[in-house]
Amino acid sequence: MLKEARPSHWPRERYDPRYDPLIDAGPGHNRNYAPTYWIDTAGEPPEDDGPITGDVDVDIAIIGSGYTGLACAIFLAKEYGIKATVLEANTVAWGGATRNGGQAQISSGRLKRSQWIKRWGKDVAIKMHAEIVEAFDVFRDLILSGEFDCLPQRGGHLYLAHRPRMMKMLESESELLNKTFG
Ligand SMILES: Cc1cc2nc3c(=O)[nH]c(=O)nc-3n(C[C@H](O)[C@H](O)[C@H](O)COP(=O)(O)OP(=O)(O)OC[C@H]3O[C@@H](n4cnc5c(N)ncnc54)[C@H](O)[C@@H]3O)c2cc1C
């Protein structure tokens, strides 16, 4: 518990619909949640300790309480017994974590595998793929552990060509995926 903090129910700034994590320099602060399905249905968010107003001594400070930050805190606690302090500019899981479509898939961002290779080279692309596959396993194990209140539904992804010329692109991405990333 942070000592020098305000109570958690301080007034929030309005949600800003123009915020885009891929474009904006930062998330702002003290902003309310985006009005998403998750926020609508998940119940009250966990209380936080309010803003830090002075120096605080912590073992590990994690910046951001999205999936990355919270998963990091969970694993630090479970595997190393470390109680990390998670610092959040807005509200718990305010960013992409409460705005997404809820689909877990072995992909990263908006780029195709061929674009990874073009940007970073084949070796890096293969390492990225391996990391994402591993992350998916971790994610699946977390869900199957029963610690979280969610109902995973297994499924695949169907990529459709909406124009004849897109078919060629899908075929070549599929071939690349099977050949290079197996
Ligand atoms: C519309 C949309 C749909 C998506 N659909 C899917 C999907 O179906 N499947 C999927 O796997 N992924 C999807 N994603 C992506 C997924 O949500 C993100 O990859 C994931 O949320 C990233 O987690 P994160 O913890 O890295 O970042 P975030 O969840 O964005 O969390 C970052 C947190 O850090 C805080 N923060 C940032 N900077 C600071 C700072 N300087 N100080 C303090 N706090 C800070 C932010 O306020 C935020 O709460 C989608 C994303 C969007 C936006």
The ligand as an ORCA input file, in Angstrom:
! r2SCAN-3c Opt
* xyz 0 1
  C      -9.693     -1.789    -30.351
  C      -8.680     -2.838    -29.958
  C      -8.952     -4.169    -30.202
  C      -8.020     -5.155    -29.885
  N      -8.351     -6.476    -30.050
  C      -7.503     -7.439    -29.615
  C      -7.862     -8.806    -29.648
  O      -8.972     -9.178    -30.017
  N      -6.949     -9.713    -29.233
  C      -5.718     -9.342    -28.749
  O      -4.923    -10.223    -28.387
  N      -5.358     -8.054    -28.685
  C      -6.215     -7.101    -29.089
  N      -5.864     -5.782    -28.954
  C      -4.541     -5.466    -28.429
  C      -4.460     -5.655    -26.907
  O      -5.542     -5.051    -26.255
  C      -3.132     -5.064    -26.468
  O      -2.082     -5.756    -27.114
  C      -2.925     -5.176    -24.964
  O      -3.942     -4.524    -24.262
  C      -1.571     -4.586    -24.635
  O      -1.387     -4.713    -23.270
  P      -0.424     -3.737    -22.542
  O      -0.481     -4.074    -21.093
  O       0.903     -3.782    -23.195
  O      -1.007     -2.283    -22.831
  P      -2.404     -1.648    -22.353
  O      -3.454     -2.682    -22.095
  O      -2.720     -0.571    -23.316
  O      -2.015     -1.020    -20.946
  C      -1.087      0.020    -20.837
  C      -1.451      0.779    -19.578
  O      -0.333      1.587    -19.236
  C      -0.796      2.863    -18.840
  N       0.316      3.776    -19.097
  C       0.906      4.065    -20.271
  N       1.917      4.939    -20.098
  C       1.983      5.180    -18.754
  C       2.819      5.985    -17.942
  N       3.822      6.721    -18.471
  N       2.612      6.001    -16.606
  C       1.598      5.258    -16.060
  N       0.766      4.470    -16.789
  C       0.967      4.443    -18.129
  C      -2.017      3.118    -19.729
  O      -2.902      4.050    -19.135
  C      -2.642      1.716    -19.795
  O      -3.616      1.478    -18.784
  C      -6.775     -4.779    -29.299
  C      -6.506     -3.431    -29.037
  C      -7.444     -2.471    -29.357
  C      -7.131     -1.013    -29.027
*
